[in-house]
Amino acid sequence: MLPLEGVTVVSLEQAVAAPFATRQLADLGARVIKVERPTGDFARGYDTSVKGLASHFVWLNRNKESIALDLKELADRLIMDKLLSTADVFVQNLAPGAAARLGFGAAELTAKHPRLIVCDLSGYGSSGPYRDKKAYDLLIQCETGLVSITGSEAEPAKTGISTADIAGGMYAYSGVLTALYERERTGKGTAFEVSLFDALGEWMGFPYYYAEYGGTAPKRAGARHAAIAPYGPFAAGDGAQVFLGVQNEREWVKFCEQVLGRPELAADPRFDANPKRVENVAELKAVVEAVFAKLSSADIEARLEEVGIANARMRTMAEFAEHPQLAARDRWREVDSPAGPLRTLLPPVTVAGREPRMDPIPEVGQHTSAILAELADVDDAPSD
């Protein structure tokens, strides 16, 4: 039995953040009923890379049932009312105020259904001057300062994944779990909100403290680290790049002695403490690469591994898909979809003896008839 079996989640969701949160709940066994407009979640049309399906949608929507409703129509709003009377959790990420205008605001729902948990997910929160500002992932990355510290010295960059959406989705997910636990003790549901801005703002803790109390923001450093050195890519003699990270002075001494073969560098006044190495990072890079130029990347990696210095190979997505660690730990499964079987990764939390749920990705409105048939016997009276 999965831990959330018996929990019903109704999600009025679109795009990335809310679907990411509810997929985590579905993976744990919750029944997630995805409410889509008749044309479908617009994320279904982001691309056609996965056998004609959108990569974001495939990633975020396994294990769900889809019901298509036009909530501008009274009849469909009444269906939504019935759905919510059967639900434990309601998640929505419409534009601020939109759910309330449809009759599905948090205050109204918790008054009508005292055991219901309501999660409102938005870009900037339910108040403040930015409340109604459009809040796409890139824009939240900009407003929280993430773009200002990401990229190279020459040019800022957004992250290659939807960092703000994922952050918001994870806090919505953990918020629902917390509320379910609280309901077990009190018997009452609760309403809470998560904003992408607040979620990603929390993740900006290191650069905030660094800048607020250090006087300057972390410099954009590409694949290097703004506050640790040596850290990042270094050229090897065969033209490849080796990625490594030295975390403390003990490792720095071992790196100089056993990897570089230059023990005197450990006490060099330019490099004998991490802040000095960061300050003189260009000189440090030149010294390290002068040694590495005489070695192949395989030789360098072997030396690093032998002395316990962290290192990695920069893999392409194709190489990640064939990663030996994933194969050795049996991390791949198949999930069905409208386009046929697709290979997918297991959820990150591994529990011995428990096989995670891997149900199909739904078509738009695939479960509408079945859900309506269930609701035919549901009493219209408010739940208690």
N, C-alpha and C positions, 0 to 999 in steps of 0.2 A: 504494500500500500504506500502510495506517495503521500508526503506530508500535507498537501493541500487538497487531497481528494475530498469532495463534499462541499468545497468552497466554490461559489459561483461569482464570477466577475463579469460585469457588463461594462464594455469599454466603448465610448463614443470617441474613436481615435482616428488619427491620420498621421501621415509622415513618419517620423522616427521615434521621438522621445516616448510617447505613451505606448506605441506598439512594442518598443524595447522593454518597457516595464512589465507589460502584461504577458509578453512571451516568457519572461522569467517565472511569472506566477503559473503559467500554463505548463512549463517544464516540470514544475513541482506538483502537478496533478490537478490544479484548479481548472474548472470549466470556464473558459473565456469565450464570451459571446461578443464578437466584434460587430459593432453597429456601423454599417457603411451607407453612404448615400447611394442611390440606385446606380450611379456611374462608377462607384467604387472609391476606395481610398486613393487619392491622387498619386501616392507613392507607387501604385501599380504601374504607372506610366513613366517612371523615372528613366528606365532604359529597357532593353530587351535582351540583355546579355545572357540570361540563364534559360536557354532553350525557348526564348521568346518572352520569358518573365523578367521582371525587374529585380536586380540583385538586392536592393534594399528590402523589397517586399518579401522575397524568399527568406532572407536572413531573419526577419522580425515576426513572421506570422505563422509559423508552424503551430500545431496543437490547438488551433482556434476554430470556432464555428463562425460563419458569416451570415448576418441577417441584413438585408437591404431595406432601409426605411427612409422615407422623405419626411423629415421632421417639421417641414413647413406645413404639412397636411395634418389636420386634427386626428384623423383615423390612425395615422402612424404614431402620433404623439401618445395616443391612448395605448397603443401596443407597447411603446416604450415605458409608459407608466406600469403596465402589467409586468414587463420584464424586470423593472427595478423592484417591484414588490417581491420578486423571487430571489433577488440578488443579495449577496453578502458585501460586495464591493462594487463601487461605480468609479470609473476612471474616465476623465475627459480632458482633451487638449484642444478644444475649439478656441477661437479668438476670445479674449477677455470679455465677459458679460454675455456671450452668445448662448451658453447653456442656460443661464438664468432667464434670458428672454424667451427661451423655448419652454420654460417651466421646470427646468432641471438644475436650478441653483442649489448650492450646498445647504443653505439654511432651510429652504423649502423641503428638500429631500430628507434631511435628518429629522425634521419635525414630523414628517409623514411616516418615516421608516426609522425608528430609533436605533435599530441594530445595524443600520447600513453604514458602511465606511465609504466616504466620498473623498476622492483625490482629484483636485484641480491642478492641472499642469499647464503653465503658461510661460511666455518669454521673459517678462520682467516682473511678474507679480500682479496682484489685484489692486494695487494702489500706486501712487507716485506718478511723476510726470511722464514716465516712459511706459505706463500701463498699456496704452493702445498702440505703441510703436511696433512695427513688424519686427519679428525676432527670428530670422533664419540663423542657422548654425554659425555661418561665417560672421554675421553681424554681432552675435553674442561673443564670439572669440575676439572681435575687435573691441567691443565695449568693456570687456573684462581685462584687456591688456595682453591677452595671450598672443595675439598676432605681433605685438610690439617686441616680444622677446623671442619669437620663433622665426627661423630663417637664417640667412647669412648676414654678414656685416653690410653687404651691399643692398639687400632687399628683404623686407619682412615677408612672412608666409603664414598661411593658415595651416593647421595640421591636416594630414591626409585622410583623416577619418572625422566623423561627426562628433567631435569631442563634447560640445555643449549639449547636444541631444542625448548622448550616452550618459553624461553626468546627470542631467535631469531625470532621465529614465531610471537610473540606478537609485537615486534618492526617492523617487516615487515608489519603486519596488520595495525598498527597505522601509519606507513609511507605511505602506500597506501591511507589511509583515508585522511592524510594531503595533499598528492599530488592531490587527487581528489578535495579537497577544494580549493587548489591553482589554479587548472585548471579552476574552476568555475570563478575565478577572472581574470585570465590572458589569458585563452583560449589555453594555451600551456601545454603539458605534461612535464614530467621530468623523469630523471633516478636517482636512488639512490641505495645504497648497504647497507646491514646489515650483520654483521658477528656474528656468535655464540659467538666468543671470546669477542667481544666488548659488546654484549648484556649481557652476564653473568658477564663480568667485571664490568658493571654498577651496577649489583645487589650485587657486593661484596663491596659496599661502606662502610658499617659499619666496617667489619673486616679490610679493608685497612686503614681507618682513625685511628682505634683503635691501629693497629700495627705501622703505620708510625709515629704517634705522641705520642703514649704511650710507645713505645719501645719494646713491646712484642705482639705477635699475640694472639688472643683469644684462650684459651685452648679448646681442644675437651672435650665436656661435656655431651655427650650422649643426653638424653632428657632434660637435664638441660640447663641453659643459662650461657654463658661465662661471662656475665657482669651484671646479675641481680640475686638477691637471696632474699628470697626463690622463686624458680622457677623450675618447673618440677615435677617428680614423688616422692611420699612419701608413705611408706608402712603403711597400716591400720591394725587394730587388726584382721580383718577377712582374711588377706592374700592378699587382693586386693591392688592396687595402686591408689592413688588419685593424679591427676595432678592439680597444682595450680600455680598462678603467682601473686606475690606482686609487684606492680609497683612503689610505692612511700612511703614516710615515714608516711603519714597519714594512708595508708592501713596497714603498718607494725604495727603501734600502735593498730589498731583495731584487727589485726590478733592475736597479743599477748594477748590482753585483752579478746576478745570475742570468739575466736576460740580455742586458747591454754589454756585460763584461767590462764595465767602467765603474768600479766601486767608488772612485774619487768624486763622482758626480753627486753622490748622496749628501756630501758635505759642502758642495759648491754653494757659496753664499747667494747665488741667483736662484737656487733650487732647493734649499734645505728646509723649506716649510711650504705647505700647500699654497698659502696666499702669495708667496714669492713666485712659485711656479706658474700660477695664474697670471701674475703681473708680467712675467717674462715668457709667456707661452710661445711666442714666435721663435725665440732662441731655443726653448726646450724642444719644440717640434723639429728644428733643424738638427739638433744633437741626436735625437732619437732616430730620425730618418737617415742620418749619416751611417749609423750602425745597421739599421734595417736594410739599407740599400745593398748590403753584402749578403743578405739572407733571402730565402724564398718565404712566401707567406706561410707555407706549411711548417718550415723550420721555426719561424717566429711563434706560431700558434703552439707548437710543441713545447718550446721553451716556456711560454707563458703558462701553459697547462701544468707543466712539471713543477713550477714554483707556486702555483695557486693564484696567479694574477687573472682576474676576470677578463674574458675575451669572447668575441663572437664573430661569425661570418655574416656579412650583409647579404641576405637571401632575397631573391625575387619572389613574387607571389607564387610563381610556378614551383620554385624550390621549397617554399613554405608548405605548399600542398603535398609535397612528397617528403616532408621532414622526417628523418628517422626516429625522432623522439615521439612523434604522433603515432607512427606505425608501431613502434615497440610497446606503447602503452594502450594500443587498441582504441584510439580516440575517435575514429571515424564510424559513422552510422549512415543509414539511408533514410530519407524521408520522402513520402510521396507528394506529388504536386499536380496541378493541371497539365504540366508539361511532362509528367512521368517521374520516375525515381531520381532523386538528387542526393549527392553525397554531402553530409553535413557533420560538423564537429559536435561532440558531446558538450553539455553545459560544463562550466569550469569546476563546480563543486562536485567532488567525487565521494560517494558514500559506498563503502564496501558492501557488496551483495545487492545493491539497488540499481536496477536498469532504468535510466531516465525515459521519460515519455517522448516518443517520436512520431506523433500523428501528423496527418497531411497538412499542407498549406491549402486554404480553401479558395474556391472561386467566389466572385462577388455574389452574395445572396444565396450561396449553395445550400444553406441550412434554413432559409426563411420558412419554407413550408413546414418543416419538422418542428421548428420552434413555435410557429403559430398554432400548430396542432396541440402542443403542450400547453400553451397559454389559454386554450379554449376552456380549460377546466379551472383556471386560476380565478379566485375570488377577487372582485374589484376593490374590496375594502382595504384600507391601509394596513400594512404589516405592523406587528407589535414587537 
